[in-house]
Amino acid sequence: MGSDSGIIGQLAADHRAIQNLLDRVRSAPPGSDERASLVERVSGRLVSHLVAEKECLHPLVRRYVVGGDQGVDELLAVDEEIQRTLKSLGAVPAHSEEYVRHLLGLVSCVTEHVVGLEQRLFPRLQAVGPADALRDAGAGARRTQALGPTRPRPGAPGSPALTRLTSAVLGPWDRLRDRLGRRGLS
């Protein structure tokens, strides 16, 4: 899992960036504007990461990894929990106890997500996935993250084809809303 430009390297780098943002969230003063702004950045980064996984990683896992269908179904369940938690975070005041509870839940779900991929799934995919397919999926993930949605949508389609379709519509809309609201910009 080196610094290659394939899907595994791309997603592992995303995991590090998201975990670094979560560390900054935890060290920011509770209820502060700084913490709320960092949570918005984490949210946007996580959503684009999860969409890239659906579009680019899941098809490879289903195709090449033994038991890949079950592995993807498990990933989708954790991803759905992350999306619900992000949506809940956005719906409560940043200074409330409920916000802190959702934030702790988010950290727990992200940790489960990272461990599941990096310790179990990535090594299996690396062992059986063709290098060109992994490389091409990495390029696809970078494209998806640059253009795809940035806002949580629990219950969004899980299939790669439907995810691509909804990303093409929702990605530009989310990014416009982010710019107008100065969300995640610093």
N, C-alpha and C positions, 0 to 999 in steps of 0.2 A: 504494500500500500504506500508506495513512495509518492514523490511529487509529480507523477506522470500526469499527462493532460487528459487521461481517460475518465470515465464516469466515476470510478472508485476514488481516484485522487481528487477529483472535483468535489464530490460529496463529502469526503473526509475533510477537505479544507473548509467547506461550508460549516461542518460540525464545529471545527475549531473556532471559526469566526462567531458563530452563534453562542457557543459556550463562553467566549470572551465577553460578548455583549451581556450575557446573563450574569457574569461575574461583576461587571460594571453596574448592572441593575441592583444586585445585592449590596454593593458598597455605597450606592447613592442614598441620600437621606430619605427615609420613608415619607411618602406623601408629597415629595418635592416635584417641581416641574422637570428637573433633571431625570428623575426616575421615570416619570410618565413618558418623557421623550424617548428615553432608552427602550422602554417597553414597546413603544410604537415602532422603533427601529427593529427590535427583535421580531415583532409581529410580521412586519413586511418581509424581512429576511427569511423567516420560517415559512411563510406562505409560499414565497417564490421557490424555496428549496423543496417543499413538499410537492408542488406542482411539477417541478423538474423530475423528481423521483417517479411520480405517476407516469409521466410521458416517456421517460428515457430509461429508468432503471427497472421498473416493474416488468416490462416486456422481456428484458434480458433474463431476469430471474425466472420468469415463467417458462422461457424457452430452454435455458441451459442448466438450471440447477434442479437436481432431483428433489422433489417435494416443493418446488418453487411456487406452485399455486397456493399451497397452505402458507408458505412464508410471506407471500404478498398479501394474502388475506389478513395475516397477523399484523403486518405493517400498516395496512389500511385502517385497522381498528385503532391502533395507537395514533396514527395520523388524524383520524376523526376526533379523537379525544383532545389532541393538541388544538385542532381547529375550534372545537367547542370552547375550550379554555381561553383561547385568544379572543373569541367573540365575547365571552363573559367578562374578561378583563376590560374590554372596551366599553362595557355597559355599566360599570360601577365607578364611583369616585375613587381617585388614586389614593386618597387618605383613609379609606375605609378598611375595616378588618376583613371584609369580604374580598377586597382587592388583594390583600396580602395572602389570603387563603388560595385564591385563584393563581397568584404568582407562584406560590409554593407547588401547587399542582402542575403548573406549566414546567417548572424546573424538573419535577419528577418525571413527567411524560417525555420531555426532551432527553433526559438521561436514559430512559428506557429505550427510546428511539435510537440514540447513538450506540448504545451497547448492543442492541439487537442487530444493527447493521454492521458495525465495525468488528465485533467479536464473532458473530455467527455467519452472517450472510456474505459480507465482502470477501472473506477468505475462500468461501465455497465458489463464489462467482469468479474470482480471480483464477482459481484452479481450472475451471472448465470453459469460461467464456473466451471466445476468439478475440485476440488483441485488437483487430481492426473494428470489431463490433463495440468493444469497450471504449476505444478511442472515439469512434463516431458518436456514441452515446454521450461522451463527455462534451463534445462540441454541441450536441443538441441540448444538453442541460444548460450550458452557458447561454445559448440563444434564448431558451425558455426563461431563464432567470432574468435576462436583460429586458424581456418584453412581456412576461406573463403577469398574472395577478399578484397583488400585494396585500389584499384584504382577506381575512378569514371568511370562509363560506362552508360551515359544517353541512354535510349532506351533499356536497358537490359530487359529480360523477366520478367513479373510480376507474373507469376504463381509459386507456391512453387516448383513444380516438375522441371520445367525448371531452376529455380533459383538454386536448389540443383545441377543439372547437370552442369550448367555453373560454379558454385562455386567450384566444384570438379576439374575442369580443370584450372580455372583462379586463384583460391586461391593460390595454390603452386607457380604458375608463378609470381603473384604479390609479394608474400613474398620473392622469390628469387631476384626479381628486387629491392625490398626494401633493402635487405641485401647488395647486390652488390653496390647499390647507397648510402648506409648508410642513407636511408630515414626514418625519424621518430625514429632513434636510438639516444639515448642520455645517 
